[in-house]
Amino acid sequence: MSAPSPLASEVAISPGDFERVRRLIKERAGIHLQPSKQSMVQGRLARLLREHGIASYGALLDTVERNGSPLWQPFVNALTTNLTSFFREAYHFPLLAEFLKQQRGPVRIWCAAASTGEEPWSLAITVLETLGTAAQASIYASDIDTDVLRTAQAGVYPMDGEKGLDAGRLKRWFLKGTAANAGLMRVRPELKRLVEFGQINLVHDPLRFQQPFDVVFCRNVMIYFDAPTQRTVLTRLHASMRPGGLLFVGHSENFSAQSDLFALRGKTVYERLAERNAREPECIR
Ligand SMILES: C[S@@+](CC[C@H](N)C(=O)[O-])C[C@H]1O[C@@H](n2cnc3c(N)ncnc32)[C@H](O)[C@@H]1O
């Protein structure tokens, strides 16, 4: 009796198909996957093959390559890395609070890689703790990944493992689940009122905002982009912000070389400069 043939999702991705994945995700989402990520990519795409009953990585990529493919979004969602937490890189939040106190009139904040929502909810908590519950502020939270956006918008999290939140904040800003929801917590309506969610691909989507932002949090996403793509995104962020506004980036992201657009004002915090002497963004397609 011959051995049963392995499921497609158990077969190793070929080097050629891995290169196709790298090219596709770079072209469309700007994400530069390191060659060392082959087994991570295989694991993540194997789940897609199983879920969609697709016979091989090649067949999946043929479908994804077609414009308008319904598999494009699940493909992106599978390849993004969404690690985040409440009050991650906590030193940014007192700086934000100081900035908020100096503002006159409504404050507009964009959280540009919001992942599962812990970051925009942390921003909303900071706004209300600094300006009070009648704060004139709005937070727009976006991400390319539609799965994480659903979680972010629901604002429901497991109660354990929320290390960034102390007991006082947990009590003040979250409702504790009971009965079937025991072990879960939900953000309070005061926070929900401040935050609006939407999908934005930072590399390609048109950024049509009615007013420029005073503050942009774009943390731990540009680390996945190569230098020309970072330049493109920074140029787009610059165009979406008002002069004097603050850009907060991740702990290992350094944009001091982009001194025509932003000036360093603190640990991974940049001020949006008024005059732009910029080169045109480099073509990344
Ligand atoms: C590691 S998480 C960072 C989350 C949060 N900003 C933080 O620092 O905790 C990176 C997020 O960037 C998103 N992302 C990746 N490429 C993107 C793109 N081209 N446009 C918008 N978001 C993107 C991913 O979906 C992911 O949720």
The ligand as an SDF file (V2000), in Angstrom:
LIG
                    3D

 27 29  0  0  0  0  0  0  0  0999 V2000
    4.2910   45.4280   14.6420 C   0  0  0  0  0  0  0  0  0  0  0  0
    2.7260   46.1590   14.3610 S   0  0  0  0  0  0  0  0  0  0  0  0
    2.9160   47.6970   15.2220 C   0  0  0  0  0  0  0  0  0  0  0  0
    1.6620   48.0780   15.9730 C   0  0  0  0  0  0  0  0  0  0  0  0
    1.7700   49.3720   16.7940 C   0  0  0  0  0  0  0  0  0  0  0  0
    2.0100   50.5100   15.9350 N   0  0  0  0  0  0  0  0  0  0  0  0
    2.8310   49.2660   17.8480 C   0  0  0  0  0  0  0  0  0  0  0  0
    3.8850   49.8630   17.7190 O   0  0  0  0  0  0  0  0  0  0  0  0
    2.6080   48.5540   18.8420 O   0  0  0  0  0  0  0  0  0  0  0  0
    2.8800   46.6690   12.6350 C   0  0  0  0  0  0  0  0  0  0  0  0
    1.5180   46.9530   11.9740 C   0  0  0  0  0  0  0  0  0  0  0  0
    1.7640   47.5810   10.7160 O   0  0  0  0  0  0  0  0  0  0  0  0
    0.7950   47.1300    9.7990 C   0  0  0  0  0  0  0  0  0  0  0  0
    1.2650   47.3620    8.4180 N   0  0  0  0  0  0  0  0  0  0  0  0
    2.2040   46.6680    7.7230 C   0  0  0  0  0  0  0  0  0  0  0  0
    2.3470   47.1690    6.4770 N   0  0  0  0  0  0  0  0  0  0  0  0
    1.4890   48.2150    6.3840 C   0  0  0  0  0  0  0  0  0  0  0  0
    1.1640   49.1420    5.3370 C   0  0  0  0  0  0  0  0  0  0  0  0
    1.7560   49.0910    4.1370 N   0  0  0  0  0  0  0  0  0  0  0  0
    0.2180   50.0770    5.5860 N   0  0  0  0  0  0  0  0  0  0  0  0
   -0.3910   50.1480    6.8000 C   0  0  0  0  0  0  0  0  0  0  0  0
   -0.1340   49.2930    7.8220 N   0  0  0  0  0  0  0  0  0  0  0  0
    0.8050   48.3380    7.6130 C   0  0  0  0  0  0  0  0  0  0  0  0
    0.6030   45.6650   10.1550 C   0  0  0  0  0  0  0  0  0  0  0  0
   -0.6200   45.1540    9.6940 O   0  0  0  0  0  0  0  0  0  0  0  0
    0.7280   45.6880   11.6720 C   0  0  0  0  0  0  0  0  0  0  0  0
   -0.5350   45.7260   12.2900 O   0  0  0  0  0  0  0  0  0  0  0  0
  1  2  1  0
  2  3  1  0
  2 10  1  0
  3  4  1  0
  4  5  1  0
  5  6  1  0
  5  7  1  0
  7  8  2  0
  7  9  1  0
 10 11  1  0
 11 12  1  0
 11 26  1  0
 12 13  1  0
 13 14  1  0
 13 24  1  0
 14 15  1  0
 14 23  1  0
 15 16  2  0
 16 17  1  0
 17 18  1  0
 17 23  2  0
 18 19  1  0
 18 20  2  0
 20 21  1  0
 21 22  2  0
 22 23  1  0
 24 25  1  0
 24 26  1  0
 26 27  1  0
M  CHG  2   2   1   9  -1
M  END
$$$$
